[in-house]
Amino acid sequence: MWGSVSSTFSGLVIAVDGTSGSGKSSTSRGVADRLGLRYLDTGAMYRAMTWWMLAHAVDVHDASAVAARVGEPVIVSGTDPLAPSIMLDGDDVSEEIRSDVVNAHVSPVATVPAVRARLIALQRAVIEDALDGAGIVVEGRDIGTAVWPDADLKLYVTADPAARAARRALEEGGTDADAVRASLETRDHIDSTRGGLAVPDGAVHVDTTPYSLDEVIDQIVALAERVSERARA
């Protein structure tokens, strides 16, 4: 369905914030596909920046060193929800950015103000490009607060810690769930410290714990339909 602009949802911006392992990425892609919208994974952009810093021997724990080179990487996000991609200096690094080394180092990079400023500017440019077309589902952290506070529909997606750890462990091929849970809790603490887990004003809280992926997508599609109906009234 993606690529065909539906007049019903044309120009719609859905902001999806929430915790790691809550299912927000799969949910966001599914919603975008169902509604014929574009999809932007903002987390992939931070991962790409981290991969570039590591590849260029930048000490990611030195905020000044990271900030000094933040303008060099060329990062381009593909917005097809069925085949999202992330290009870094002309190369597709979709697999590389999911590596353990990036997992271990993305948090310190993401907290550097210069990194956030540059990537938020890139994210806004992608959203603005979608306003005159299919519309877009944007997922990550700070979406409904810092990136696009005027989103038509804001969601805050969570799940209980055990469910989050089990899902992430499954995604990572059977990684120990206890270790994954500890990692998620560390990431939550970092995000909470910098405000990345703030619930946007007016956001709908979606707890995915008791639902299947399809059921969560159904819930959000119904919310989007109501928002669209109100806009046309």
SEDREN-694403 format. One record per residue: residue number from 1; residue in three letters; x, y, z of N, C-alpha, C in turn. Coordinates in nm, 4 decimals. Layout:
N
   resi   resn         nu         nv         nw        cau        cav        caw         cu         cv         cw
    NUM    Ala          X          Y          Z          X          Y          Z          X          Y          Z
...
***
This chain:
233
   resi   resn         nu         nv         nw        cau        cav        caw         cu         cv         cw
      1    Met     0.0816    -0.1199     0.0000     0.0000     0.0000     0.0000     0.0853     0.1254     0.0000
      2    Trp     0.2049     0.1165     0.0584     0.2892     0.2336     0.0723     0.3218     0.2906    -0.0640
      3    Gly     0.3264     0.4229    -0.0715     0.3576     0.4883    -0.1974     0.2341     0.5448    -0.2639
      4    Ser     0.1154     0.4909    -0.2312    -0.0089     0.5448    -0.2847    -0.0679     0.6387    -0.1806
      5    Val    -0.0811     0.7669    -0.2174    -0.1252     0.8663    -0.1217    -0.2758     0.8573    -0.1021
      6    Ser    -0.3186     0.8339     0.0219    -0.4607     0.8320     0.0542    -0.5022     0.9730     0.0942
      7    Ser    -0.6070     1.0264     0.0292    -0.6522     1.1606     0.0627    -0.6994     1.1676     0.2069
      8    Thr    -0.7413     1.0533     0.2631    -0.7896     1.0501     0.4005    -0.6791     1.0844     0.4995
      9    Phe    -0.5586     1.0363     0.4740    -0.4489     1.0546     0.5691    -0.3357     1.1406     0.5137
     10    Ser    -0.3557     1.2035     0.3999    -0.2527     1.2864     0.3391    -0.2073     1.3954     0.4352
     11    Gly    -0.0763     1.4064     0.4544    -0.0205     1.5089     0.5410    -0.0277     1.4793     0.6892
     12    Leu    -0.0807     1.3625     0.7274    -0.0933     1.3261     0.8682     0.0439     1.2960     0.9282
     13    Val     0.0696     1.3493     1.0463     0.1935     1.3189     1.1186     0.1577     1.2480     1.2482
     14    Ile     0.2075     1.1257     1.2628     0.1870     1.0483     1.3855     0.3212     1.0364     1.4560
     15    Ala     0.3294     1.0862     1.5788     0.4522     1.0807     1.6585     0.4425     0.9665     1.7581
     16    Val     0.5398     0.8768     1.7538     0.5381     0.7591     1.8414     0.6612     0.7616     1.9315
     17    Asp     0.6386     0.7955     2.0572     0.7441     0.7916     2.1585     0.7249     0.6664     2.2435
     18    Gly     0.8263     0.6355     2.3247     0.8104     0.5226     2.4147     0.9408     0.4551     2.4494
     19    Thr     0.9297     0.3492     2.5261     1.0462     0.2788     2.5781     1.0998     0.1749     2.4799
     20    Ser     1.2263     0.1403     2.4939     1.2866     0.0350     2.4125     1.2201    -0.0982     2.4431
     21    Gly     1.1975    -0.1779     2.3399     1.1404    -0.3100     2.3594     0.9898    -0.3113     2.3767
     22    Ser     0.9261    -0.1953     2.3626     0.7807    -0.1884     2.3801     0.7051    -0.2256     2.2538
     23    Gly     0.7780    -0.2443     2.1438     0.7139    -0.2792     2.0176     0.6824    -0.1597     1.9307
     24    Lys     0.7380    -0.0431     1.9645     0.6997     0.0767     1.8903     0.7504     0.0768     1.7473
     25    Ser     0.8631     0.0120     1.7201     0.9146     0.0100     1.5832     0.8259    -0.0758     1.4922
     26    Ser     0.7977    -0.1984     1.5357     0.7113    -0.2866     1.4564     0.5726    -0.2264     1.4418
     27    Thr     0.5243    -0.1678     1.5498     0.3925    -0.1046     1.5462     0.3908     0.0126     1.4484
     28    Ser     0.4934     0.0964     1.4546     0.4992     0.2142     1.3681     0.5053     0.1757     1.2211
     29    Arg     0.5854     0.0747     1.1895     0.5940     0.0298     1.0501     0.4595    -0.0263     1.0045
     30    Gly     0.3946    -0.1036     1.0917     0.2658    -0.1621     1.0552     0.1583    -0.0580     1.0335
     31    Val     0.1563     0.0436     1.1195     0.0580     0.1512     1.1049     0.0831     0.2289     0.9764
     32    Ala     0.2094     0.2606     0.9500     0.2429     0.3352     0.8281     0.2021     0.2574     0.7036
     33    Asp     0.2258     0.1271     0.7044     0.1888     0.0441     0.5890     0.0374     0.0412     0.5712
     34    Arg    -0.0348     0.0234     0.6809    -0.1816     0.0148     0.6737    -0.2442     0.1446     0.6224
     35    Leu    -0.1864     0.2581     0.6627    -0.2452     0.3874     0.6282    -0.1842     0.4498     0.5029
     36    Gly    -0.0844     0.3849     0.4442    -0.0209     0.4403     0.3256     0.0684     0.5590     0.3549
     37    Leu     0.1289     0.5593     0.4749     0.2148     0.6697     0.5171     0.3617     0.6323     0.5044
     38    Arg     0.4464     0.7327     0.5054     0.5898     0.7089     0.5158     0.6232     0.6717     0.6605
     39    Tyr     0.7489     0.6314     0.6812     0.7926     0.5885     0.8143     0.9350     0.6374     0.8378
     40    Leu     0.9585     0.6946     0.9562     1.0925     0.7406     0.9910     1.1341     0.6830     1.1248
     41    Asp     1.2449     0.6106     1.1236     1.3051     0.5543     1.2448     1.4161     0.6496     1.2885
     42    Thr     1.3857     0.7368     1.3842     1.4854     0.8348     1.4260     1.6006     0.7690     1.5021
     43    Gly     1.5716     0.6570     1.5690     1.6771     0.5875     1.6410     1.7872     0.5389     1.5485
     44    Ala     1.7501     0.5003     1.4267     1.8500     0.4543     1.3297     1.9477     0.5652     1.2952
     45    Met     1.9009     0.6888     1.2989     1.9885     0.8019     1.2682     2.0942     0.8182     1.3778
     46    Tyr     2.0535     0.8016     1.5032     2.1508     0.8093     1.6129     2.2489     0.6930     1.6067
     47    Arg     2.1995     0.5782     1.5661     2.2873     0.4624     1.5520     2.3875     0.4835     1.4385
     48    Ala     2.3398     0.5423     1.3292     2.4299     0.5692     1.2165     2.5386     0.6678     1.2572
     49    Met     2.5007     0.7690     1.3311     2.5995     0.8654     1.3797     2.7022     0.7960     1.4685
     50    Thr     2.6549     0.7064     1.5542     2.7447     0.6326     1.6433     2.8402     0.5448     1.5636
     51    Trp     2.7860     0.4740     1.4636     2.8701     0.3874     1.3798     2.9797     0.4695     1.3114
     52    Trp     2.9432     0.5873     1.2627     3.0408     0.6731     1.1941     3.1503     0.7174     1.2915
     53    Met     3.1121     0.7570     1.4109     3.2102     0.8011     1.5097     3.3071     0.6887     1.5449
     54    Leu     3.2538     0.5704     1.5650     3.3400     0.4562     1.5976     3.4331     0.4222     1.4811
     55    Ala     3.3783     0.4261     1.3581     3.4577     0.3936     1.2398     3.5694     0.4950     1.2164
     56    His     3.5516     0.6162     1.2669     3.6516     0.7215     1.2493     3.7318     0.7458     1.3775
     57    Ala     3.7292     0.6475     1.4665     3.8119     0.6481     1.5879     3.7880     0.7700     1.6767
     58    Val     3.6652     0.8166     1.6799     3.6293     0.9265     1.7694     3.5911     0.8664     1.9050
     59    Asp     3.6436     0.9227     2.0118     3.6099     0.8764     2.1462     3.4672     0.9193     2.1769
     60    Val     3.3740     0.8236     2.1745     3.2326     0.8580     2.1904     3.1988     0.9021     2.3327
     61    His     3.2923     0.8833     2.4262     3.2702     0.9294     2.5630     3.3237     1.0715     2.5851
     62    Asp     3.3804     1.1279     2.4793     3.4299     1.2656     2.4824     3.3315     1.3512     2.4025
     63    Ala     3.2405     1.4177     2.4724     3.1355     1.4942     2.4053     3.1923     1.6017     2.3129
     64    Ser     3.3020     1.6629     2.3522     3.3630     1.7671     2.2690     3.4164     1.7087     2.1387
     65    Ala     3.4755     1.5897     2.1469     3.5296     1.5251     2.0277     3.4175     1.4865     1.9321
     66    Val     3.3074     1.4367     1.9875     3.1922     1.4005     1.9048     3.1331     1.5249     1.8399
     67    Ala     3.1152     1.6306     1.9192     3.0551     1.7544     1.8688     3.1395     1.8162     1.7574
     68    Ala     3.2703     1.8008     1.7671     3.3595     1.8616     1.6679     3.3418     1.8014     1.5288
     69    Arg     3.2900     1.6779     1.5213     3.2802     1.6108     1.3915     3.1364     1.5778     1.3512
     70    Val     3.0414     1.6297     1.4269     2.9020     1.5924     1.4067     2.8486     1.6339     1.2699
     71    Gly     2.9092     1.7337     1.2075     2.8600     1.7789     1.0783     2.9124     1.7015     0.9597
     72    Glu     3.0035     1.6077     0.9817     3.0680     1.5380     0.8708     2.9877     1.4222     0.8100
     73    Pro     2.9235     1.3367     0.8897     2.8525     1.2222     0.8295     2.7344     1.2675     0.7438
     74    Val     2.7156     1.2008     0.6303     2.5996     1.2254     0.5448     2.5003     1.1129     0.5722
     75    Ile     2.3895     1.1469     0.6386     2.2915     1.0475     0.6828     2.1606     1.0693     0.6083
     76    Val     2.1133     0.9640     0.5406     1.9882     0.9718     0.4643     1.8993     0.8545     0.5051
     77    Ser     1.7783     0.8860     0.5489     1.6859     0.7820     0.5941     1.5852     0.7468     0.4857
     78    Gly     1.5743     0.6172     0.4527     1.4688     0.5710     0.3644     1.3383     0.5643     0.4420
     79    Thr     1.2255     0.5950     0.3775     1.0989     0.6057     0.4517     0.9925     0.5053     0.4074
     80    Asp     1.0341     0.3973     0.3431     0.9407     0.2900     0.3081     0.9238     0.2008     0.4306
     81    Pro     0.8032     0.1918     0.4891     0.7859     0.1117     0.6112     0.8116    -0.0369     0.5916
     82    Leu     0.8002    -0.0847     0.4670     0.8247    -0.2268     0.4401     0.9720    -0.2567     0.4200
     83    Ala     1.0511    -0.1548     0.3916     1.1943    -0.1748     0.3687     1.2702    -0.0500     0.4114
     84    Pro     1.2645    -0.0155     0.5398     1.3349     0.1048     0.5850     1.4858     0.0880     0.5707
     85    Ser     1.5521     0.1951     0.5340     1.6968     0.1887     0.5153     1.7614     0.3107     0.5786
     86    Ile     1.8905     0.3007     0.6013     1.9670     0.4142     0.6528     2.0997     0.4171     0.5765
     87    Met     2.1224     0.5270     0.5064     2.2432     0.5431     0.4265     2.3402     0.6339     0.4999
     88    Leu     2.4665     0.5928     0.5036     2.5707     0.6691     0.5692     2.6846     0.6901     0.4705
     89    Asp     2.7058     0.8141     0.4305     2.8072     0.8462     0.3304     2.7906     0.7611     0.2045
     90    Gly     2.6648     0.7374     0.1669     2.6345     0.6644     0.0445     2.6254     0.5139     0.0588
     91    Asp     2.6532     0.4605     0.1768     2.6478     0.3154     0.1987     2.5299     0.2802     0.2898
     92    Asp     2.4637     0.1692     0.2583     2.3545     0.1213     0.3422     2.4148     0.0509     0.4645
     93    Val     2.3887     0.1073     0.5823     2.4452     0.0505     0.7057     2.3347    -0.0050     0.7965
     94    Ser     2.2258    -0.0476     0.7358     2.1116    -0.0970     0.8131     2.1493    -0.2113     0.9057
     95    Glu     2.2388    -0.2991     0.8622     2.2797    -0.4118     0.9463     2.3845    -0.3691     1.0484
     96    Glu     2.4808    -0.2902     1.0041     2.5912    -0.2510     1.0916     2.5438    -0.1754     1.2154
     97    Ile     2.4407    -0.0936     1.2003     2.3974    -0.0117     1.3138     2.3240    -0.0927     1.4202
     98    Arg     2.2927    -0.2180     1.3907     2.2267    -0.3043     1.4901     2.3272    -0.3938     1.5627
     99    Ser     2.4541    -0.3696     1.5435     2.5576    -0.4535     1.6037     2.5710    -0.4273     1.7536
    100    Asp     2.6348    -0.5210     1.8226     2.6551    -0.5070     1.9669     2.7383    -0.3838     2.0000
    101    Val     2.8364    -0.3547     1.9157     2.9244    -0.2410     1.9452     2.8465    -0.1095     1.9393
    102    Val     2.7526    -0.0985     1.8460     2.6697     0.0222     1.8400     2.5735     0.0245     1.9583
    103    Asn     2.5145    -0.0901     1.9914     2.4260    -0.0981     2.1077     2.4950    -0.0453     2.2334
    104    Ala     2.6233    -0.0763     2.2456     2.6985    -0.0415     2.3655     2.7402     0.1054     2.3706
    105    His     2.7379     0.1738     2.2560     2.7923     0.3092     2.2521     2.6949     0.4169     2.2061
    106    Val     2.5732     0.3787     2.1664     2.4815     0.4795     2.1121     2.4339     0.5793     2.2175
    107    Ser     2.4185     0.5374     2.3413     2.3656     0.6277     2.4438     2.4532     0.7510     2.4664
    108    Pro     2.5868     0.7363     2.4847     2.6676     0.8576     2.5042     2.6676     0.9507     2.3833
    109    Val     2.6576     0.8945     2.2640     2.6513     0.9782     2.1448     2.5197     1.0541     2.1410
    110    Ala     2.4103     0.9852     2.1723     2.2770     1.0456     2.1643     2.2568     1.1579     2.2646
    111    Thr     2.3376     1.1614     2.3703     2.3208     1.2661     2.4714     2.3983     1.3932     2.4377
    112    Val     2.4801     1.3911     2.3348     2.5580     1.5101     2.2984     2.4654     1.6129     2.2333
    113    Pro     2.4529     1.7329     2.2885     2.3600     1.8323     2.2339     2.3795     1.8606     2.0852
    114    Ala     2.5034     1.8649     2.0393     2.5285     1.8937     1.8979     2.4755     1.7822     1.8087
    115    Val     2.4832     1.6584     1.8558     2.4285     1.5451     1.7808     2.2773     1.5591     1.7723
    116    Arg     2.2142     1.5874     1.8846     2.0693     1.5998     1.8867     2.0228     1.7143     1.7969
    117    Ala     2.0936     1.8263     1.8018     2.0549     1.9415     1.7204     2.0613     1.9081     1.5720
    118    Arg     2.1684     1.8416     1.5302     2.1814     1.8109     1.3881     2.0788     1.7079     1.3430
    119    Leu     2.0603     1.6024     1.4215     1.9684     1.4972     1.3791     1.8227     1.5411     1.3876
    120    Ile     1.7894     1.6218     1.4857     1.6525     1.6732     1.4923     1.6242     1.7598     1.3694
    121    Ala     1.7218     1.8381     1.3250     1.7039     1.9186     1.2035     1.6802     1.8288     1.0819
    122    Leu     1.7551     1.7187     1.0717     1.7354     1.6248     0.9610     1.5971     1.5598     0.9697
    123    Gln     1.5564     1.5252     1.0917     1.4257     1.4612     1.1103     1.3124     1.5553     1.0707
    124    Arg     1.3242     1.6797     1.1091     1.2216     1.7769     1.0730     1.2134     1.7960     0.9222
    125    Ala     1.3278     1.7907     0.8563     1.3278     1.8053     0.7108     1.2524     1.6903     0.6441
    126    Val     1.2700     1.5685     0.6951     1.1988     1.4527     0.6404     1.0483     1.4683     0.6627
    127    Ile     1.0105     1.5120     0.7825     0.8684     1.5304     0.8131     0.8079     1.6377     0.7239
    128    Glu     0.8771     1.7494     0.7089     0.8267     1.8585     0.6248     0.8057     1.8125     0.4810
    129    Asp     0.8956     1.7278     0.4333     0.8827     1.6757     0.2973     0.7588     1.5889     0.2830
    130    Ala     0.7192     1.5239     0.3944     0.6033     1.4341     0.3901     0.4707     1.5085     0.4037
    131    Leu     0.4741     1.6323     0.4481     0.3498     1.7048     0.4730     0.2677     1.7265     0.3466
    132    Asp     0.3351     1.7411     0.2347     0.2643     1.7643     0.1084     0.2327     1.6338     0.0354
    133    Gly     0.2634     1.5222     0.0999     0.2415     1.3937     0.0338     0.1641     1.2983     0.1206
    134    Ala     0.2225     1.1827     0.1417     0.1510     1.0735     0.2065     0.1313     1.0921     0.3564
    135    Gly     0.2075     1.1829     0.4187     0.2085     1.1873     0.5638     0.3114     1.0889     0.6160
    136    Ile     0.3290     1.0817     0.7487     0.4400     1.0026     0.8010     0.4155     0.9595     0.9453
    137    Val     0.4684     0.8419     0.9788     0.4758     0.7941     1.1166     0.6210     0.8071     1.1595
    138    Val     0.6455     0.8799     1.2665     0.7817     0.9047     1.3153     0.7956     0.8428     1.4529
    139    Glu     0.8960     0.7564     1.4704     0.9098     0.6906     1.6001     1.0483     0.7074     1.6569
    140    Gly     1.0533     0.7104     1.7909     1.1797     0.7222     1.8608     1.1591     0.7774     1.9997
    141    Arg     1.2393     0.8767     2.0347     1.2250     0.9484     2.1606     1.2263     1.0968     2.1304
    142    Asp     1.1568     1.1734     2.2109     1.1481     1.3194     2.1929     1.0671     1.3593     2.0697
    143    Ile     0.9949     1.2678     2.0074     0.9264     1.3018     1.8835     0.8133     1.4019     1.9094
    144    Gly     0.7269     1.3703     2.0043     0.6136     1.4569     2.0320     0.6454     1.5742     2.1216
    145    Thr     0.7688     1.5791     2.1742     0.8082     1.6891     2.2616     0.9035     1.7855     2.1922
    146    Ala     1.0104     1.7330     2.1306     1.1133     1.8191     2.0720     1.1130     1.8206     1.9196
    147    Val     1.0904     1.7040     1.8587     1.1029     1.6958     1.7125     0.9819     1.7568     1.6423
    148    Trp     0.8606     1.7132     1.6790     0.7393     1.7616     1.6108     0.6243     1.7716     1.7110
    149    Pro     0.6271     1.8739     1.7970     0.5226     1.8886     1.8991     0.3823     1.9080     1.8425
    150    Asp     0.3717     1.9486     1.7163     0.2410     1.9726     1.6555     0.1872     1.8515     1.5793
    151    Ala     0.2384     1.7330     1.6106     0.1908     1.6119     1.5434     0.0397     1.5973     1.5588
    152    Asp    -0.0246     1.5460     1.4552    -0.1703     1.5288     1.4582    -0.2129     1.4250     1.5616
    153    Leu    -0.1298     1.3220     1.5786    -0.1576     1.2169     1.6763    -0.0274     1.1832     1.7471
    154    Lys    -0.0288     1.1928     1.8798     0.0886     1.1601     1.9600     0.0595     1.0339     2.0416
    155    Leu     0.1548     0.9431     2.0380     0.1406     0.8172     2.1117     0.2602     0.7983     2.2039
    156    Tyr     0.2345     0.7370     2.3182     0.3426     0.6982     2.4084     0.3265     0.5492     2.4338
    157    Val     0.4167     0.4694     2.3761     0.4036     0.3238     2.3752     0.4939     0.2617     2.4812
    158    Thr     0.4355     0.1776     2.5653     0.5112     0.1106     2.6705     0.4713    -0.0368     2.6784
    159    Ala     0.5437    -0.1105     2.7603     0.5090    -0.2484     2.7955     0.5768    -0.2759     2.9285
    160    Asp     0.5319    -0.3784     2.9999     0.5949    -0.4044     3.1288     0.7372    -0.4568     3.1058
    161    Pro     0.8276    -0.4402     3.2036     0.9687    -0.4730     3.1845     0.9951    -0.6153     3.1378
    162    Ala     0.9206    -0.7126     3.1912     0.9428    -0.8522     3.1523     0.9089    -0.8742     3.0053
    163    Ala     0.7973    -0.8163     2.9604     0.7571    -0.8308     2.8205     0.8574    -0.7637     2.7280
    164    Arg     0.9046    -0.6462     2.7678     1.0027    -0.5746     2.6859     1.1304    -0.6560     2.6704
    165    Ala     1.1790    -0.7117     2.7812     1.3026    -0.7893     2.7772     1.2864    -0.9145     2.6921
    166    Ala     1.1725    -0.9823     2.7063     1.1485    -1.1044     2.6289     1.1433    -1.0737     2.4796
    167    Arg     1.0758    -0.9651     2.4428     1.0641    -0.9298     2.3015     1.2003    -0.8944     2.2430
    168    Arg     1.2773    -0.8128     2.3157     1.4070    -0.7718     2.2649     1.5019    -0.8910     2.2557
    169    Ala     1.4968    -0.9815     2.3540     1.5818    -1.1005     2.3504     1.5491    -1.1860     2.2287
    170    Leu     1.4195    -1.1974     2.1967     1.3773    -1.2740     2.0799     1.4269    -1.2086     1.9519
    171    Glu     1.4171    -1.0764     1.9446     1.4650    -1.0027     1.8275     1.6147    -1.0233     1.8063
    172    Glu     1.6870    -1.0364     1.9178     1.8321    -1.0487     1.9105     1.8775    -1.1942     1.9045
    173    Gly     1.7843    -1.2845     1.8771     1.8204    -1.4233     1.8528     1.8436    -1.5062     1.9763
    174    Gly     1.7620    -1.4817     2.0787     1.7716    -1.5662     2.1969     1.8679    -1.5168     2.3022
    175    Thr     1.9025    -1.3887     2.2995     1.9878    -1.3310     2.4027     1.9226    -1.3498     2.5399
    176    Asp     2.0052    -1.3652     2.6437     1.9548    -1.3845     2.7792     1.8625    -1.2696     2.8191
    177    Ala     1.7393    -1.3017     2.8554     1.6381    -1.2001     2.8847     1.6768    -1.1148     3.0044
    178    Asp     1.7408    -1.1741     3.1055     1.7811    -1.0970     3.2233     1.8848    -0.9914     3.1864
    179    Ala     1.9792    -1.0305     3.1003     2.0816    -0.9350     3.0561     2.0181    -0.8238     2.9734
    180    Val     1.9224    -0.8611     2.8890     1.8536    -0.7612     2.8072     1.7751    -0.6657     2.8962
    181    Arg     1.7101    -0.7205     2.9979     1.6314    -0.6347     3.0885     1.7223    -0.5336     3.1586
    182    Ala     1.8388    -0.5778     3.2011     1.9335    -0.4865     3.2671     1.9768    -0.3767     3.1704
    183    Ser     2.0005    -0.4145     3.0443     2.0407    -0.3172     2.9434     1.9295    -0.2157     2.9175
    184    Leu     1.8054    -0.2641     2.9103     1.6919    -0.1747     2.8872     1.6733    -0.0777     3.0036
    185    Glu     1.6932    -0.1274     3.1249     1.6784    -0.0409     3.2420     1.7854     0.0678     3.2435
    186    Thr     1.9066     0.0314     3.1990     2.0138     0.1312     3.1896     1.9786     0.2371     3.0869
    187    Arg     1.9269     0.1923     2.9719     1.8879     0.2874     2.8673     1.7737     0.3773     2.9155
    188    Asp     1.6782     0.3216     2.9881     1.5681     0.4005     3.0423     1.6209     0.5101     3.1351
    189    His     1.7181     0.4724     3.2185     1.7738     0.5691     3.3129     1.8403     0.6835     3.2381
    190    Ile     1.9174     0.6519     3.1356     1.9850     0.7554     3.0570     1.8828     0.8453     2.9894
    191    Asp     1.7823     0.7843     2.9283     1.6798     0.8620     2.8582     1.5995     0.9488     2.9539
    192    Ser     1.5697     0.8947     3.0722     1.4939     0.9719     3.1705     1.5744     1.0919     3.2196
    193    Thr     1.7049     1.0721     3.2340     1.7921     1.1794     3.2817     1.7946     1.2962     3.1841
    194    Arg     1.7951     1.2642     3.0538     1.8004     1.3727     2.9547     1.6616     1.4122     2.9054
    195    Gly     1.5563     1.3542     2.9611     1.4211     1.3921     2.9222     1.3650     1.3169     2.8045
    196    Gly     1.4368     1.2149     2.7577     1.3939     1.1434     2.6385     1.2746     1.0519     2.6591
    197    Leu     1.2368     1.0296     2.7849     1.1196     0.9458     2.8116     1.0027     1.0281     2.8642
    198    Ala     1.0055     1.1571     2.8362     0.8939     1.2421     2.8770     0.7708     1.2101     2.7926
    199    Val     0.6547     1.2076     2.8570     0.5303     1.1822     2.7844     0.4834     1.3141     2.7229
    200    Pro     0.4692     1.3200     2.5900     0.4281     1.4446     2.5255     0.2893     1.4880     2.5693
    201    Asp     0.2678     1.6182     2.5755     0.1345     1.6705     2.6070     0.0337     1.6183     2.5046
    202    Gly    -0.0766     1.5668     2.5545    -0.1816     1.5196     2.4655    -0.1595     1.3823     2.4064
    203    Ala    -0.0543     1.3134     2.4507    -0.0254     1.1810     2.3946    -0.1214     1.0754     2.4485
    204    Val    -0.1538     0.9793     2.3642    -0.2336     0.8634     2.4039    -0.1380     0.7545     2.4508
    205    His    -0.1565     0.7057     2.5727    -0.0713     0.5993     2.6266    -0.1196     0.4643     2.5749
    206    Val    -0.0311     0.3912     2.5086    -0.0635     0.2590     2.4560     0.0261     0.1561     2.5250
    207    Asp    -0.0324     0.0725     2.6090     0.0410    -0.0361     2.6757     0.0241    -0.1617     2.5918
    208    Thr     0.1330    -0.2072     2.5312     0.1253    -0.3202     2.4381     0.1340    -0.4561     2.5072
    209    Thr     0.1532    -0.4576     2.6389     0.1798    -0.5840     2.7096     0.0784    -0.6939     2.6791
    210    Pro    -0.0521    -0.6685     2.6883    -0.1467    -0.7793     2.6719    -0.1922    -0.8036     2.5287
    211    Tyr    -0.1358    -0.7319     2.4321    -0.1882    -0.7383     2.2959    -0.0867    -0.7941     2.1964
    212    Ser    -0.1393    -0.8519     2.0891    -0.0545    -0.8925     1.9773    -0.0199    -0.7685     1.8962
    213    Leu     0.0784    -0.7824     1.8077     0.1179    -0.6703     1.7233    -0.0003    -0.6215     1.6399
    214    Asp    -0.0721    -0.7143     1.5786    -0.1863    -0.6748     1.4950    -0.2924    -0.6000     1.5756
    215    Glu    -0.3132    -0.6428     1.7000    -0.4133    -0.5754     1.7835    -0.3709    -0.4328     1.8167
    216    Val    -0.2421    -0.4128     1.8421    -0.1926    -0.2784     1.8708    -0.2058    -0.1905     1.7473
    217    Ile    -0.1692    -0.2453     1.6316    -0.1828    -0.1699     1.5066    -0.3284    -0.1310     1.4838
    218    Asp    -0.4197    -0.2243     1.5070    -0.5630    -0.1948     1.4914    -0.6049    -0.0769     1.5802
    219    Gln    -0.5581    -0.0761     1.7048    -0.5933     0.0315     1.7972    -0.5463     0.1669     1.7452
    220    Ile    -0.4231     0.1704     1.6949    -0.3661     0.2985     1.6515    -0.4278     0.3432     1.5187
    221    Val    -0.4562     0.2499     1.4306    -0.5245     0.2851     1.3056    -0.6602     0.3471     1.3374
    222    Ala    -0.7314     0.2909     1.4361    -0.8609     0.3466     1.4754    -0.8455     0.4885     1.5301
    223    Leu    -0.7409     0.5128     1.6080    -0.7146     0.6470     1.6591    -0.6861     0.7436     1.5447
    224    Ala    -0.6062     0.6987     1.4474    -0.5722     0.7832     1.3333    -0.6964     0.8169     1.2518
    225    Glu    -0.7843     0.7197     1.2382    -0.9093     0.7436     1.1629    -0.9947     0.8489     1.2325
    226    Arg    -0.9990     0.8438     1.3656    -1.0784     0.9419     1.4389    -1.0173     1.0816     1.4258
    227    Val    -0.8842     1.0887     1.4323    -0.8166     1.2176     1.4158    -0.8442     1.2752     1.2768
    228    Ser    -0.8370     1.1880     1.1761    -0.8617     1.2322     1.0385    -1.0049     1.2786     1.0206
    229    Glu    -1.0984     1.2066     1.0823    -1.2396     1.2434     1.0717    -1.2662     1.3792     1.1349
    230    Arg    -1.2035     1.4049     1.2513    -1.2210     1.5337     1.3167    -1.1635     1.6467     1.2317
    231    Ala    -1.0500     1.6196     1.1660    -0.9862     1.7217     1.0834    -1.0725     1.7577     0.9634
    232    Arg    -1.1505     1.6584     0.9115    -1.2333     1.6832     0.7945    -1.3697     1.7415     0.8299
    233    Ala    -1.4062     1.7332     0.9582    -1.5402     1.7787     1.0008    -1.5529     1.9321     0.9937
***
